[in-house]
Each structure stands twice: as C-alpha cells, then as structure tokens.
Amino acid sequence: MPHTLILAYGNPLRGDDGIGPEAGERLRSIVRDPEVEIRTLHQLTPELMEPISRAARVIFIDACEGAVPGEIRERAIEPSRAAARFTHHATPDALLAGARALYGHAAAATMITVTGARFSVSSGLSPAVARSLDRVVAATLRVLAR
C-alpha cells in the first residue's frame, strides 16, 4: 500500500474554486512517480472512500474562504469523530472516517487550501489565486518529498 493519492478538487466554473483542478493538472505534468495517483475532481464523493483506504497517504487540494486571497495553508487531517455523512458531497475528514469504518484503513492525510477571492459563476482564477498556483504545486511537492 505504499502509494500517495492526490485529490485536487473544485468547480472551475466558480472562479477560484477551480484552483484544485488547476493544481492537479499542473502536478500531473510534473510528477512521474508511478506510486503517485492524481485525480482532478469536481467535488468529493463517497466513492472515494475505497481508493482512500488503499492509499498510504492522501493529499487534498482545494480552495477556501478567508481574509487574504492567495494565502496557502497546509494541515494534517484526521478522520472525523462525528458520524460520516454519506451524501453526494463529502468532506475530507468524513471520507477518511468512512474509509476506516468501511475498509479498515484511513490514509494519513494532508489538506492544502488556497484562500479564494471570487467564487461566483466565472471561468478562470482571480489574479491573487492565479499567482499562488506555483506555490500550491511547490507545497504539494514538499508534502510528497516527506
């Protein structure tokens, strides 16, 4: 089970919410390690619990709301202590909890977020978030190197 799963997600039709898929595509062009699986997704769904349970670690990449557009944060994620909700939209901690409950294993997980400036219906990233794309990729590569 020594592989890493990168889940880069968000809606590219909602402005800065598209940073996850943008970063995932950039990583796909850089990372050539067969032990790293990169998935770009519109949203997280319960079906991801099974591949999460097979991974040694998972890196989630997404946009978030906050005060400083383009700010990048990295944090460890633990399985949710609350009951996992099985809906068409899931959170990283609920997916980890579901993987553990259903398959007996939850991968070590890291969340990398980028604070967005604009989440309205629009294509393309805001200037502040677009400028952070290289730093998001670099942060992900640092997590991979650990």
ABEGO torsion letter per residue (X at the ends): XBBBBBBBBEBAAAEAAAAAAAAAAAAAAABABAABBBBBBABBBAAAAAAAAABABBBBBBBBBEABBGBBBBBBBBBBABBBBBBABBBAAAAAAAAAAAAGBBBBBBBBBBBBABABBBBEBBAAAAAAAAAAAAAAAAAAAX
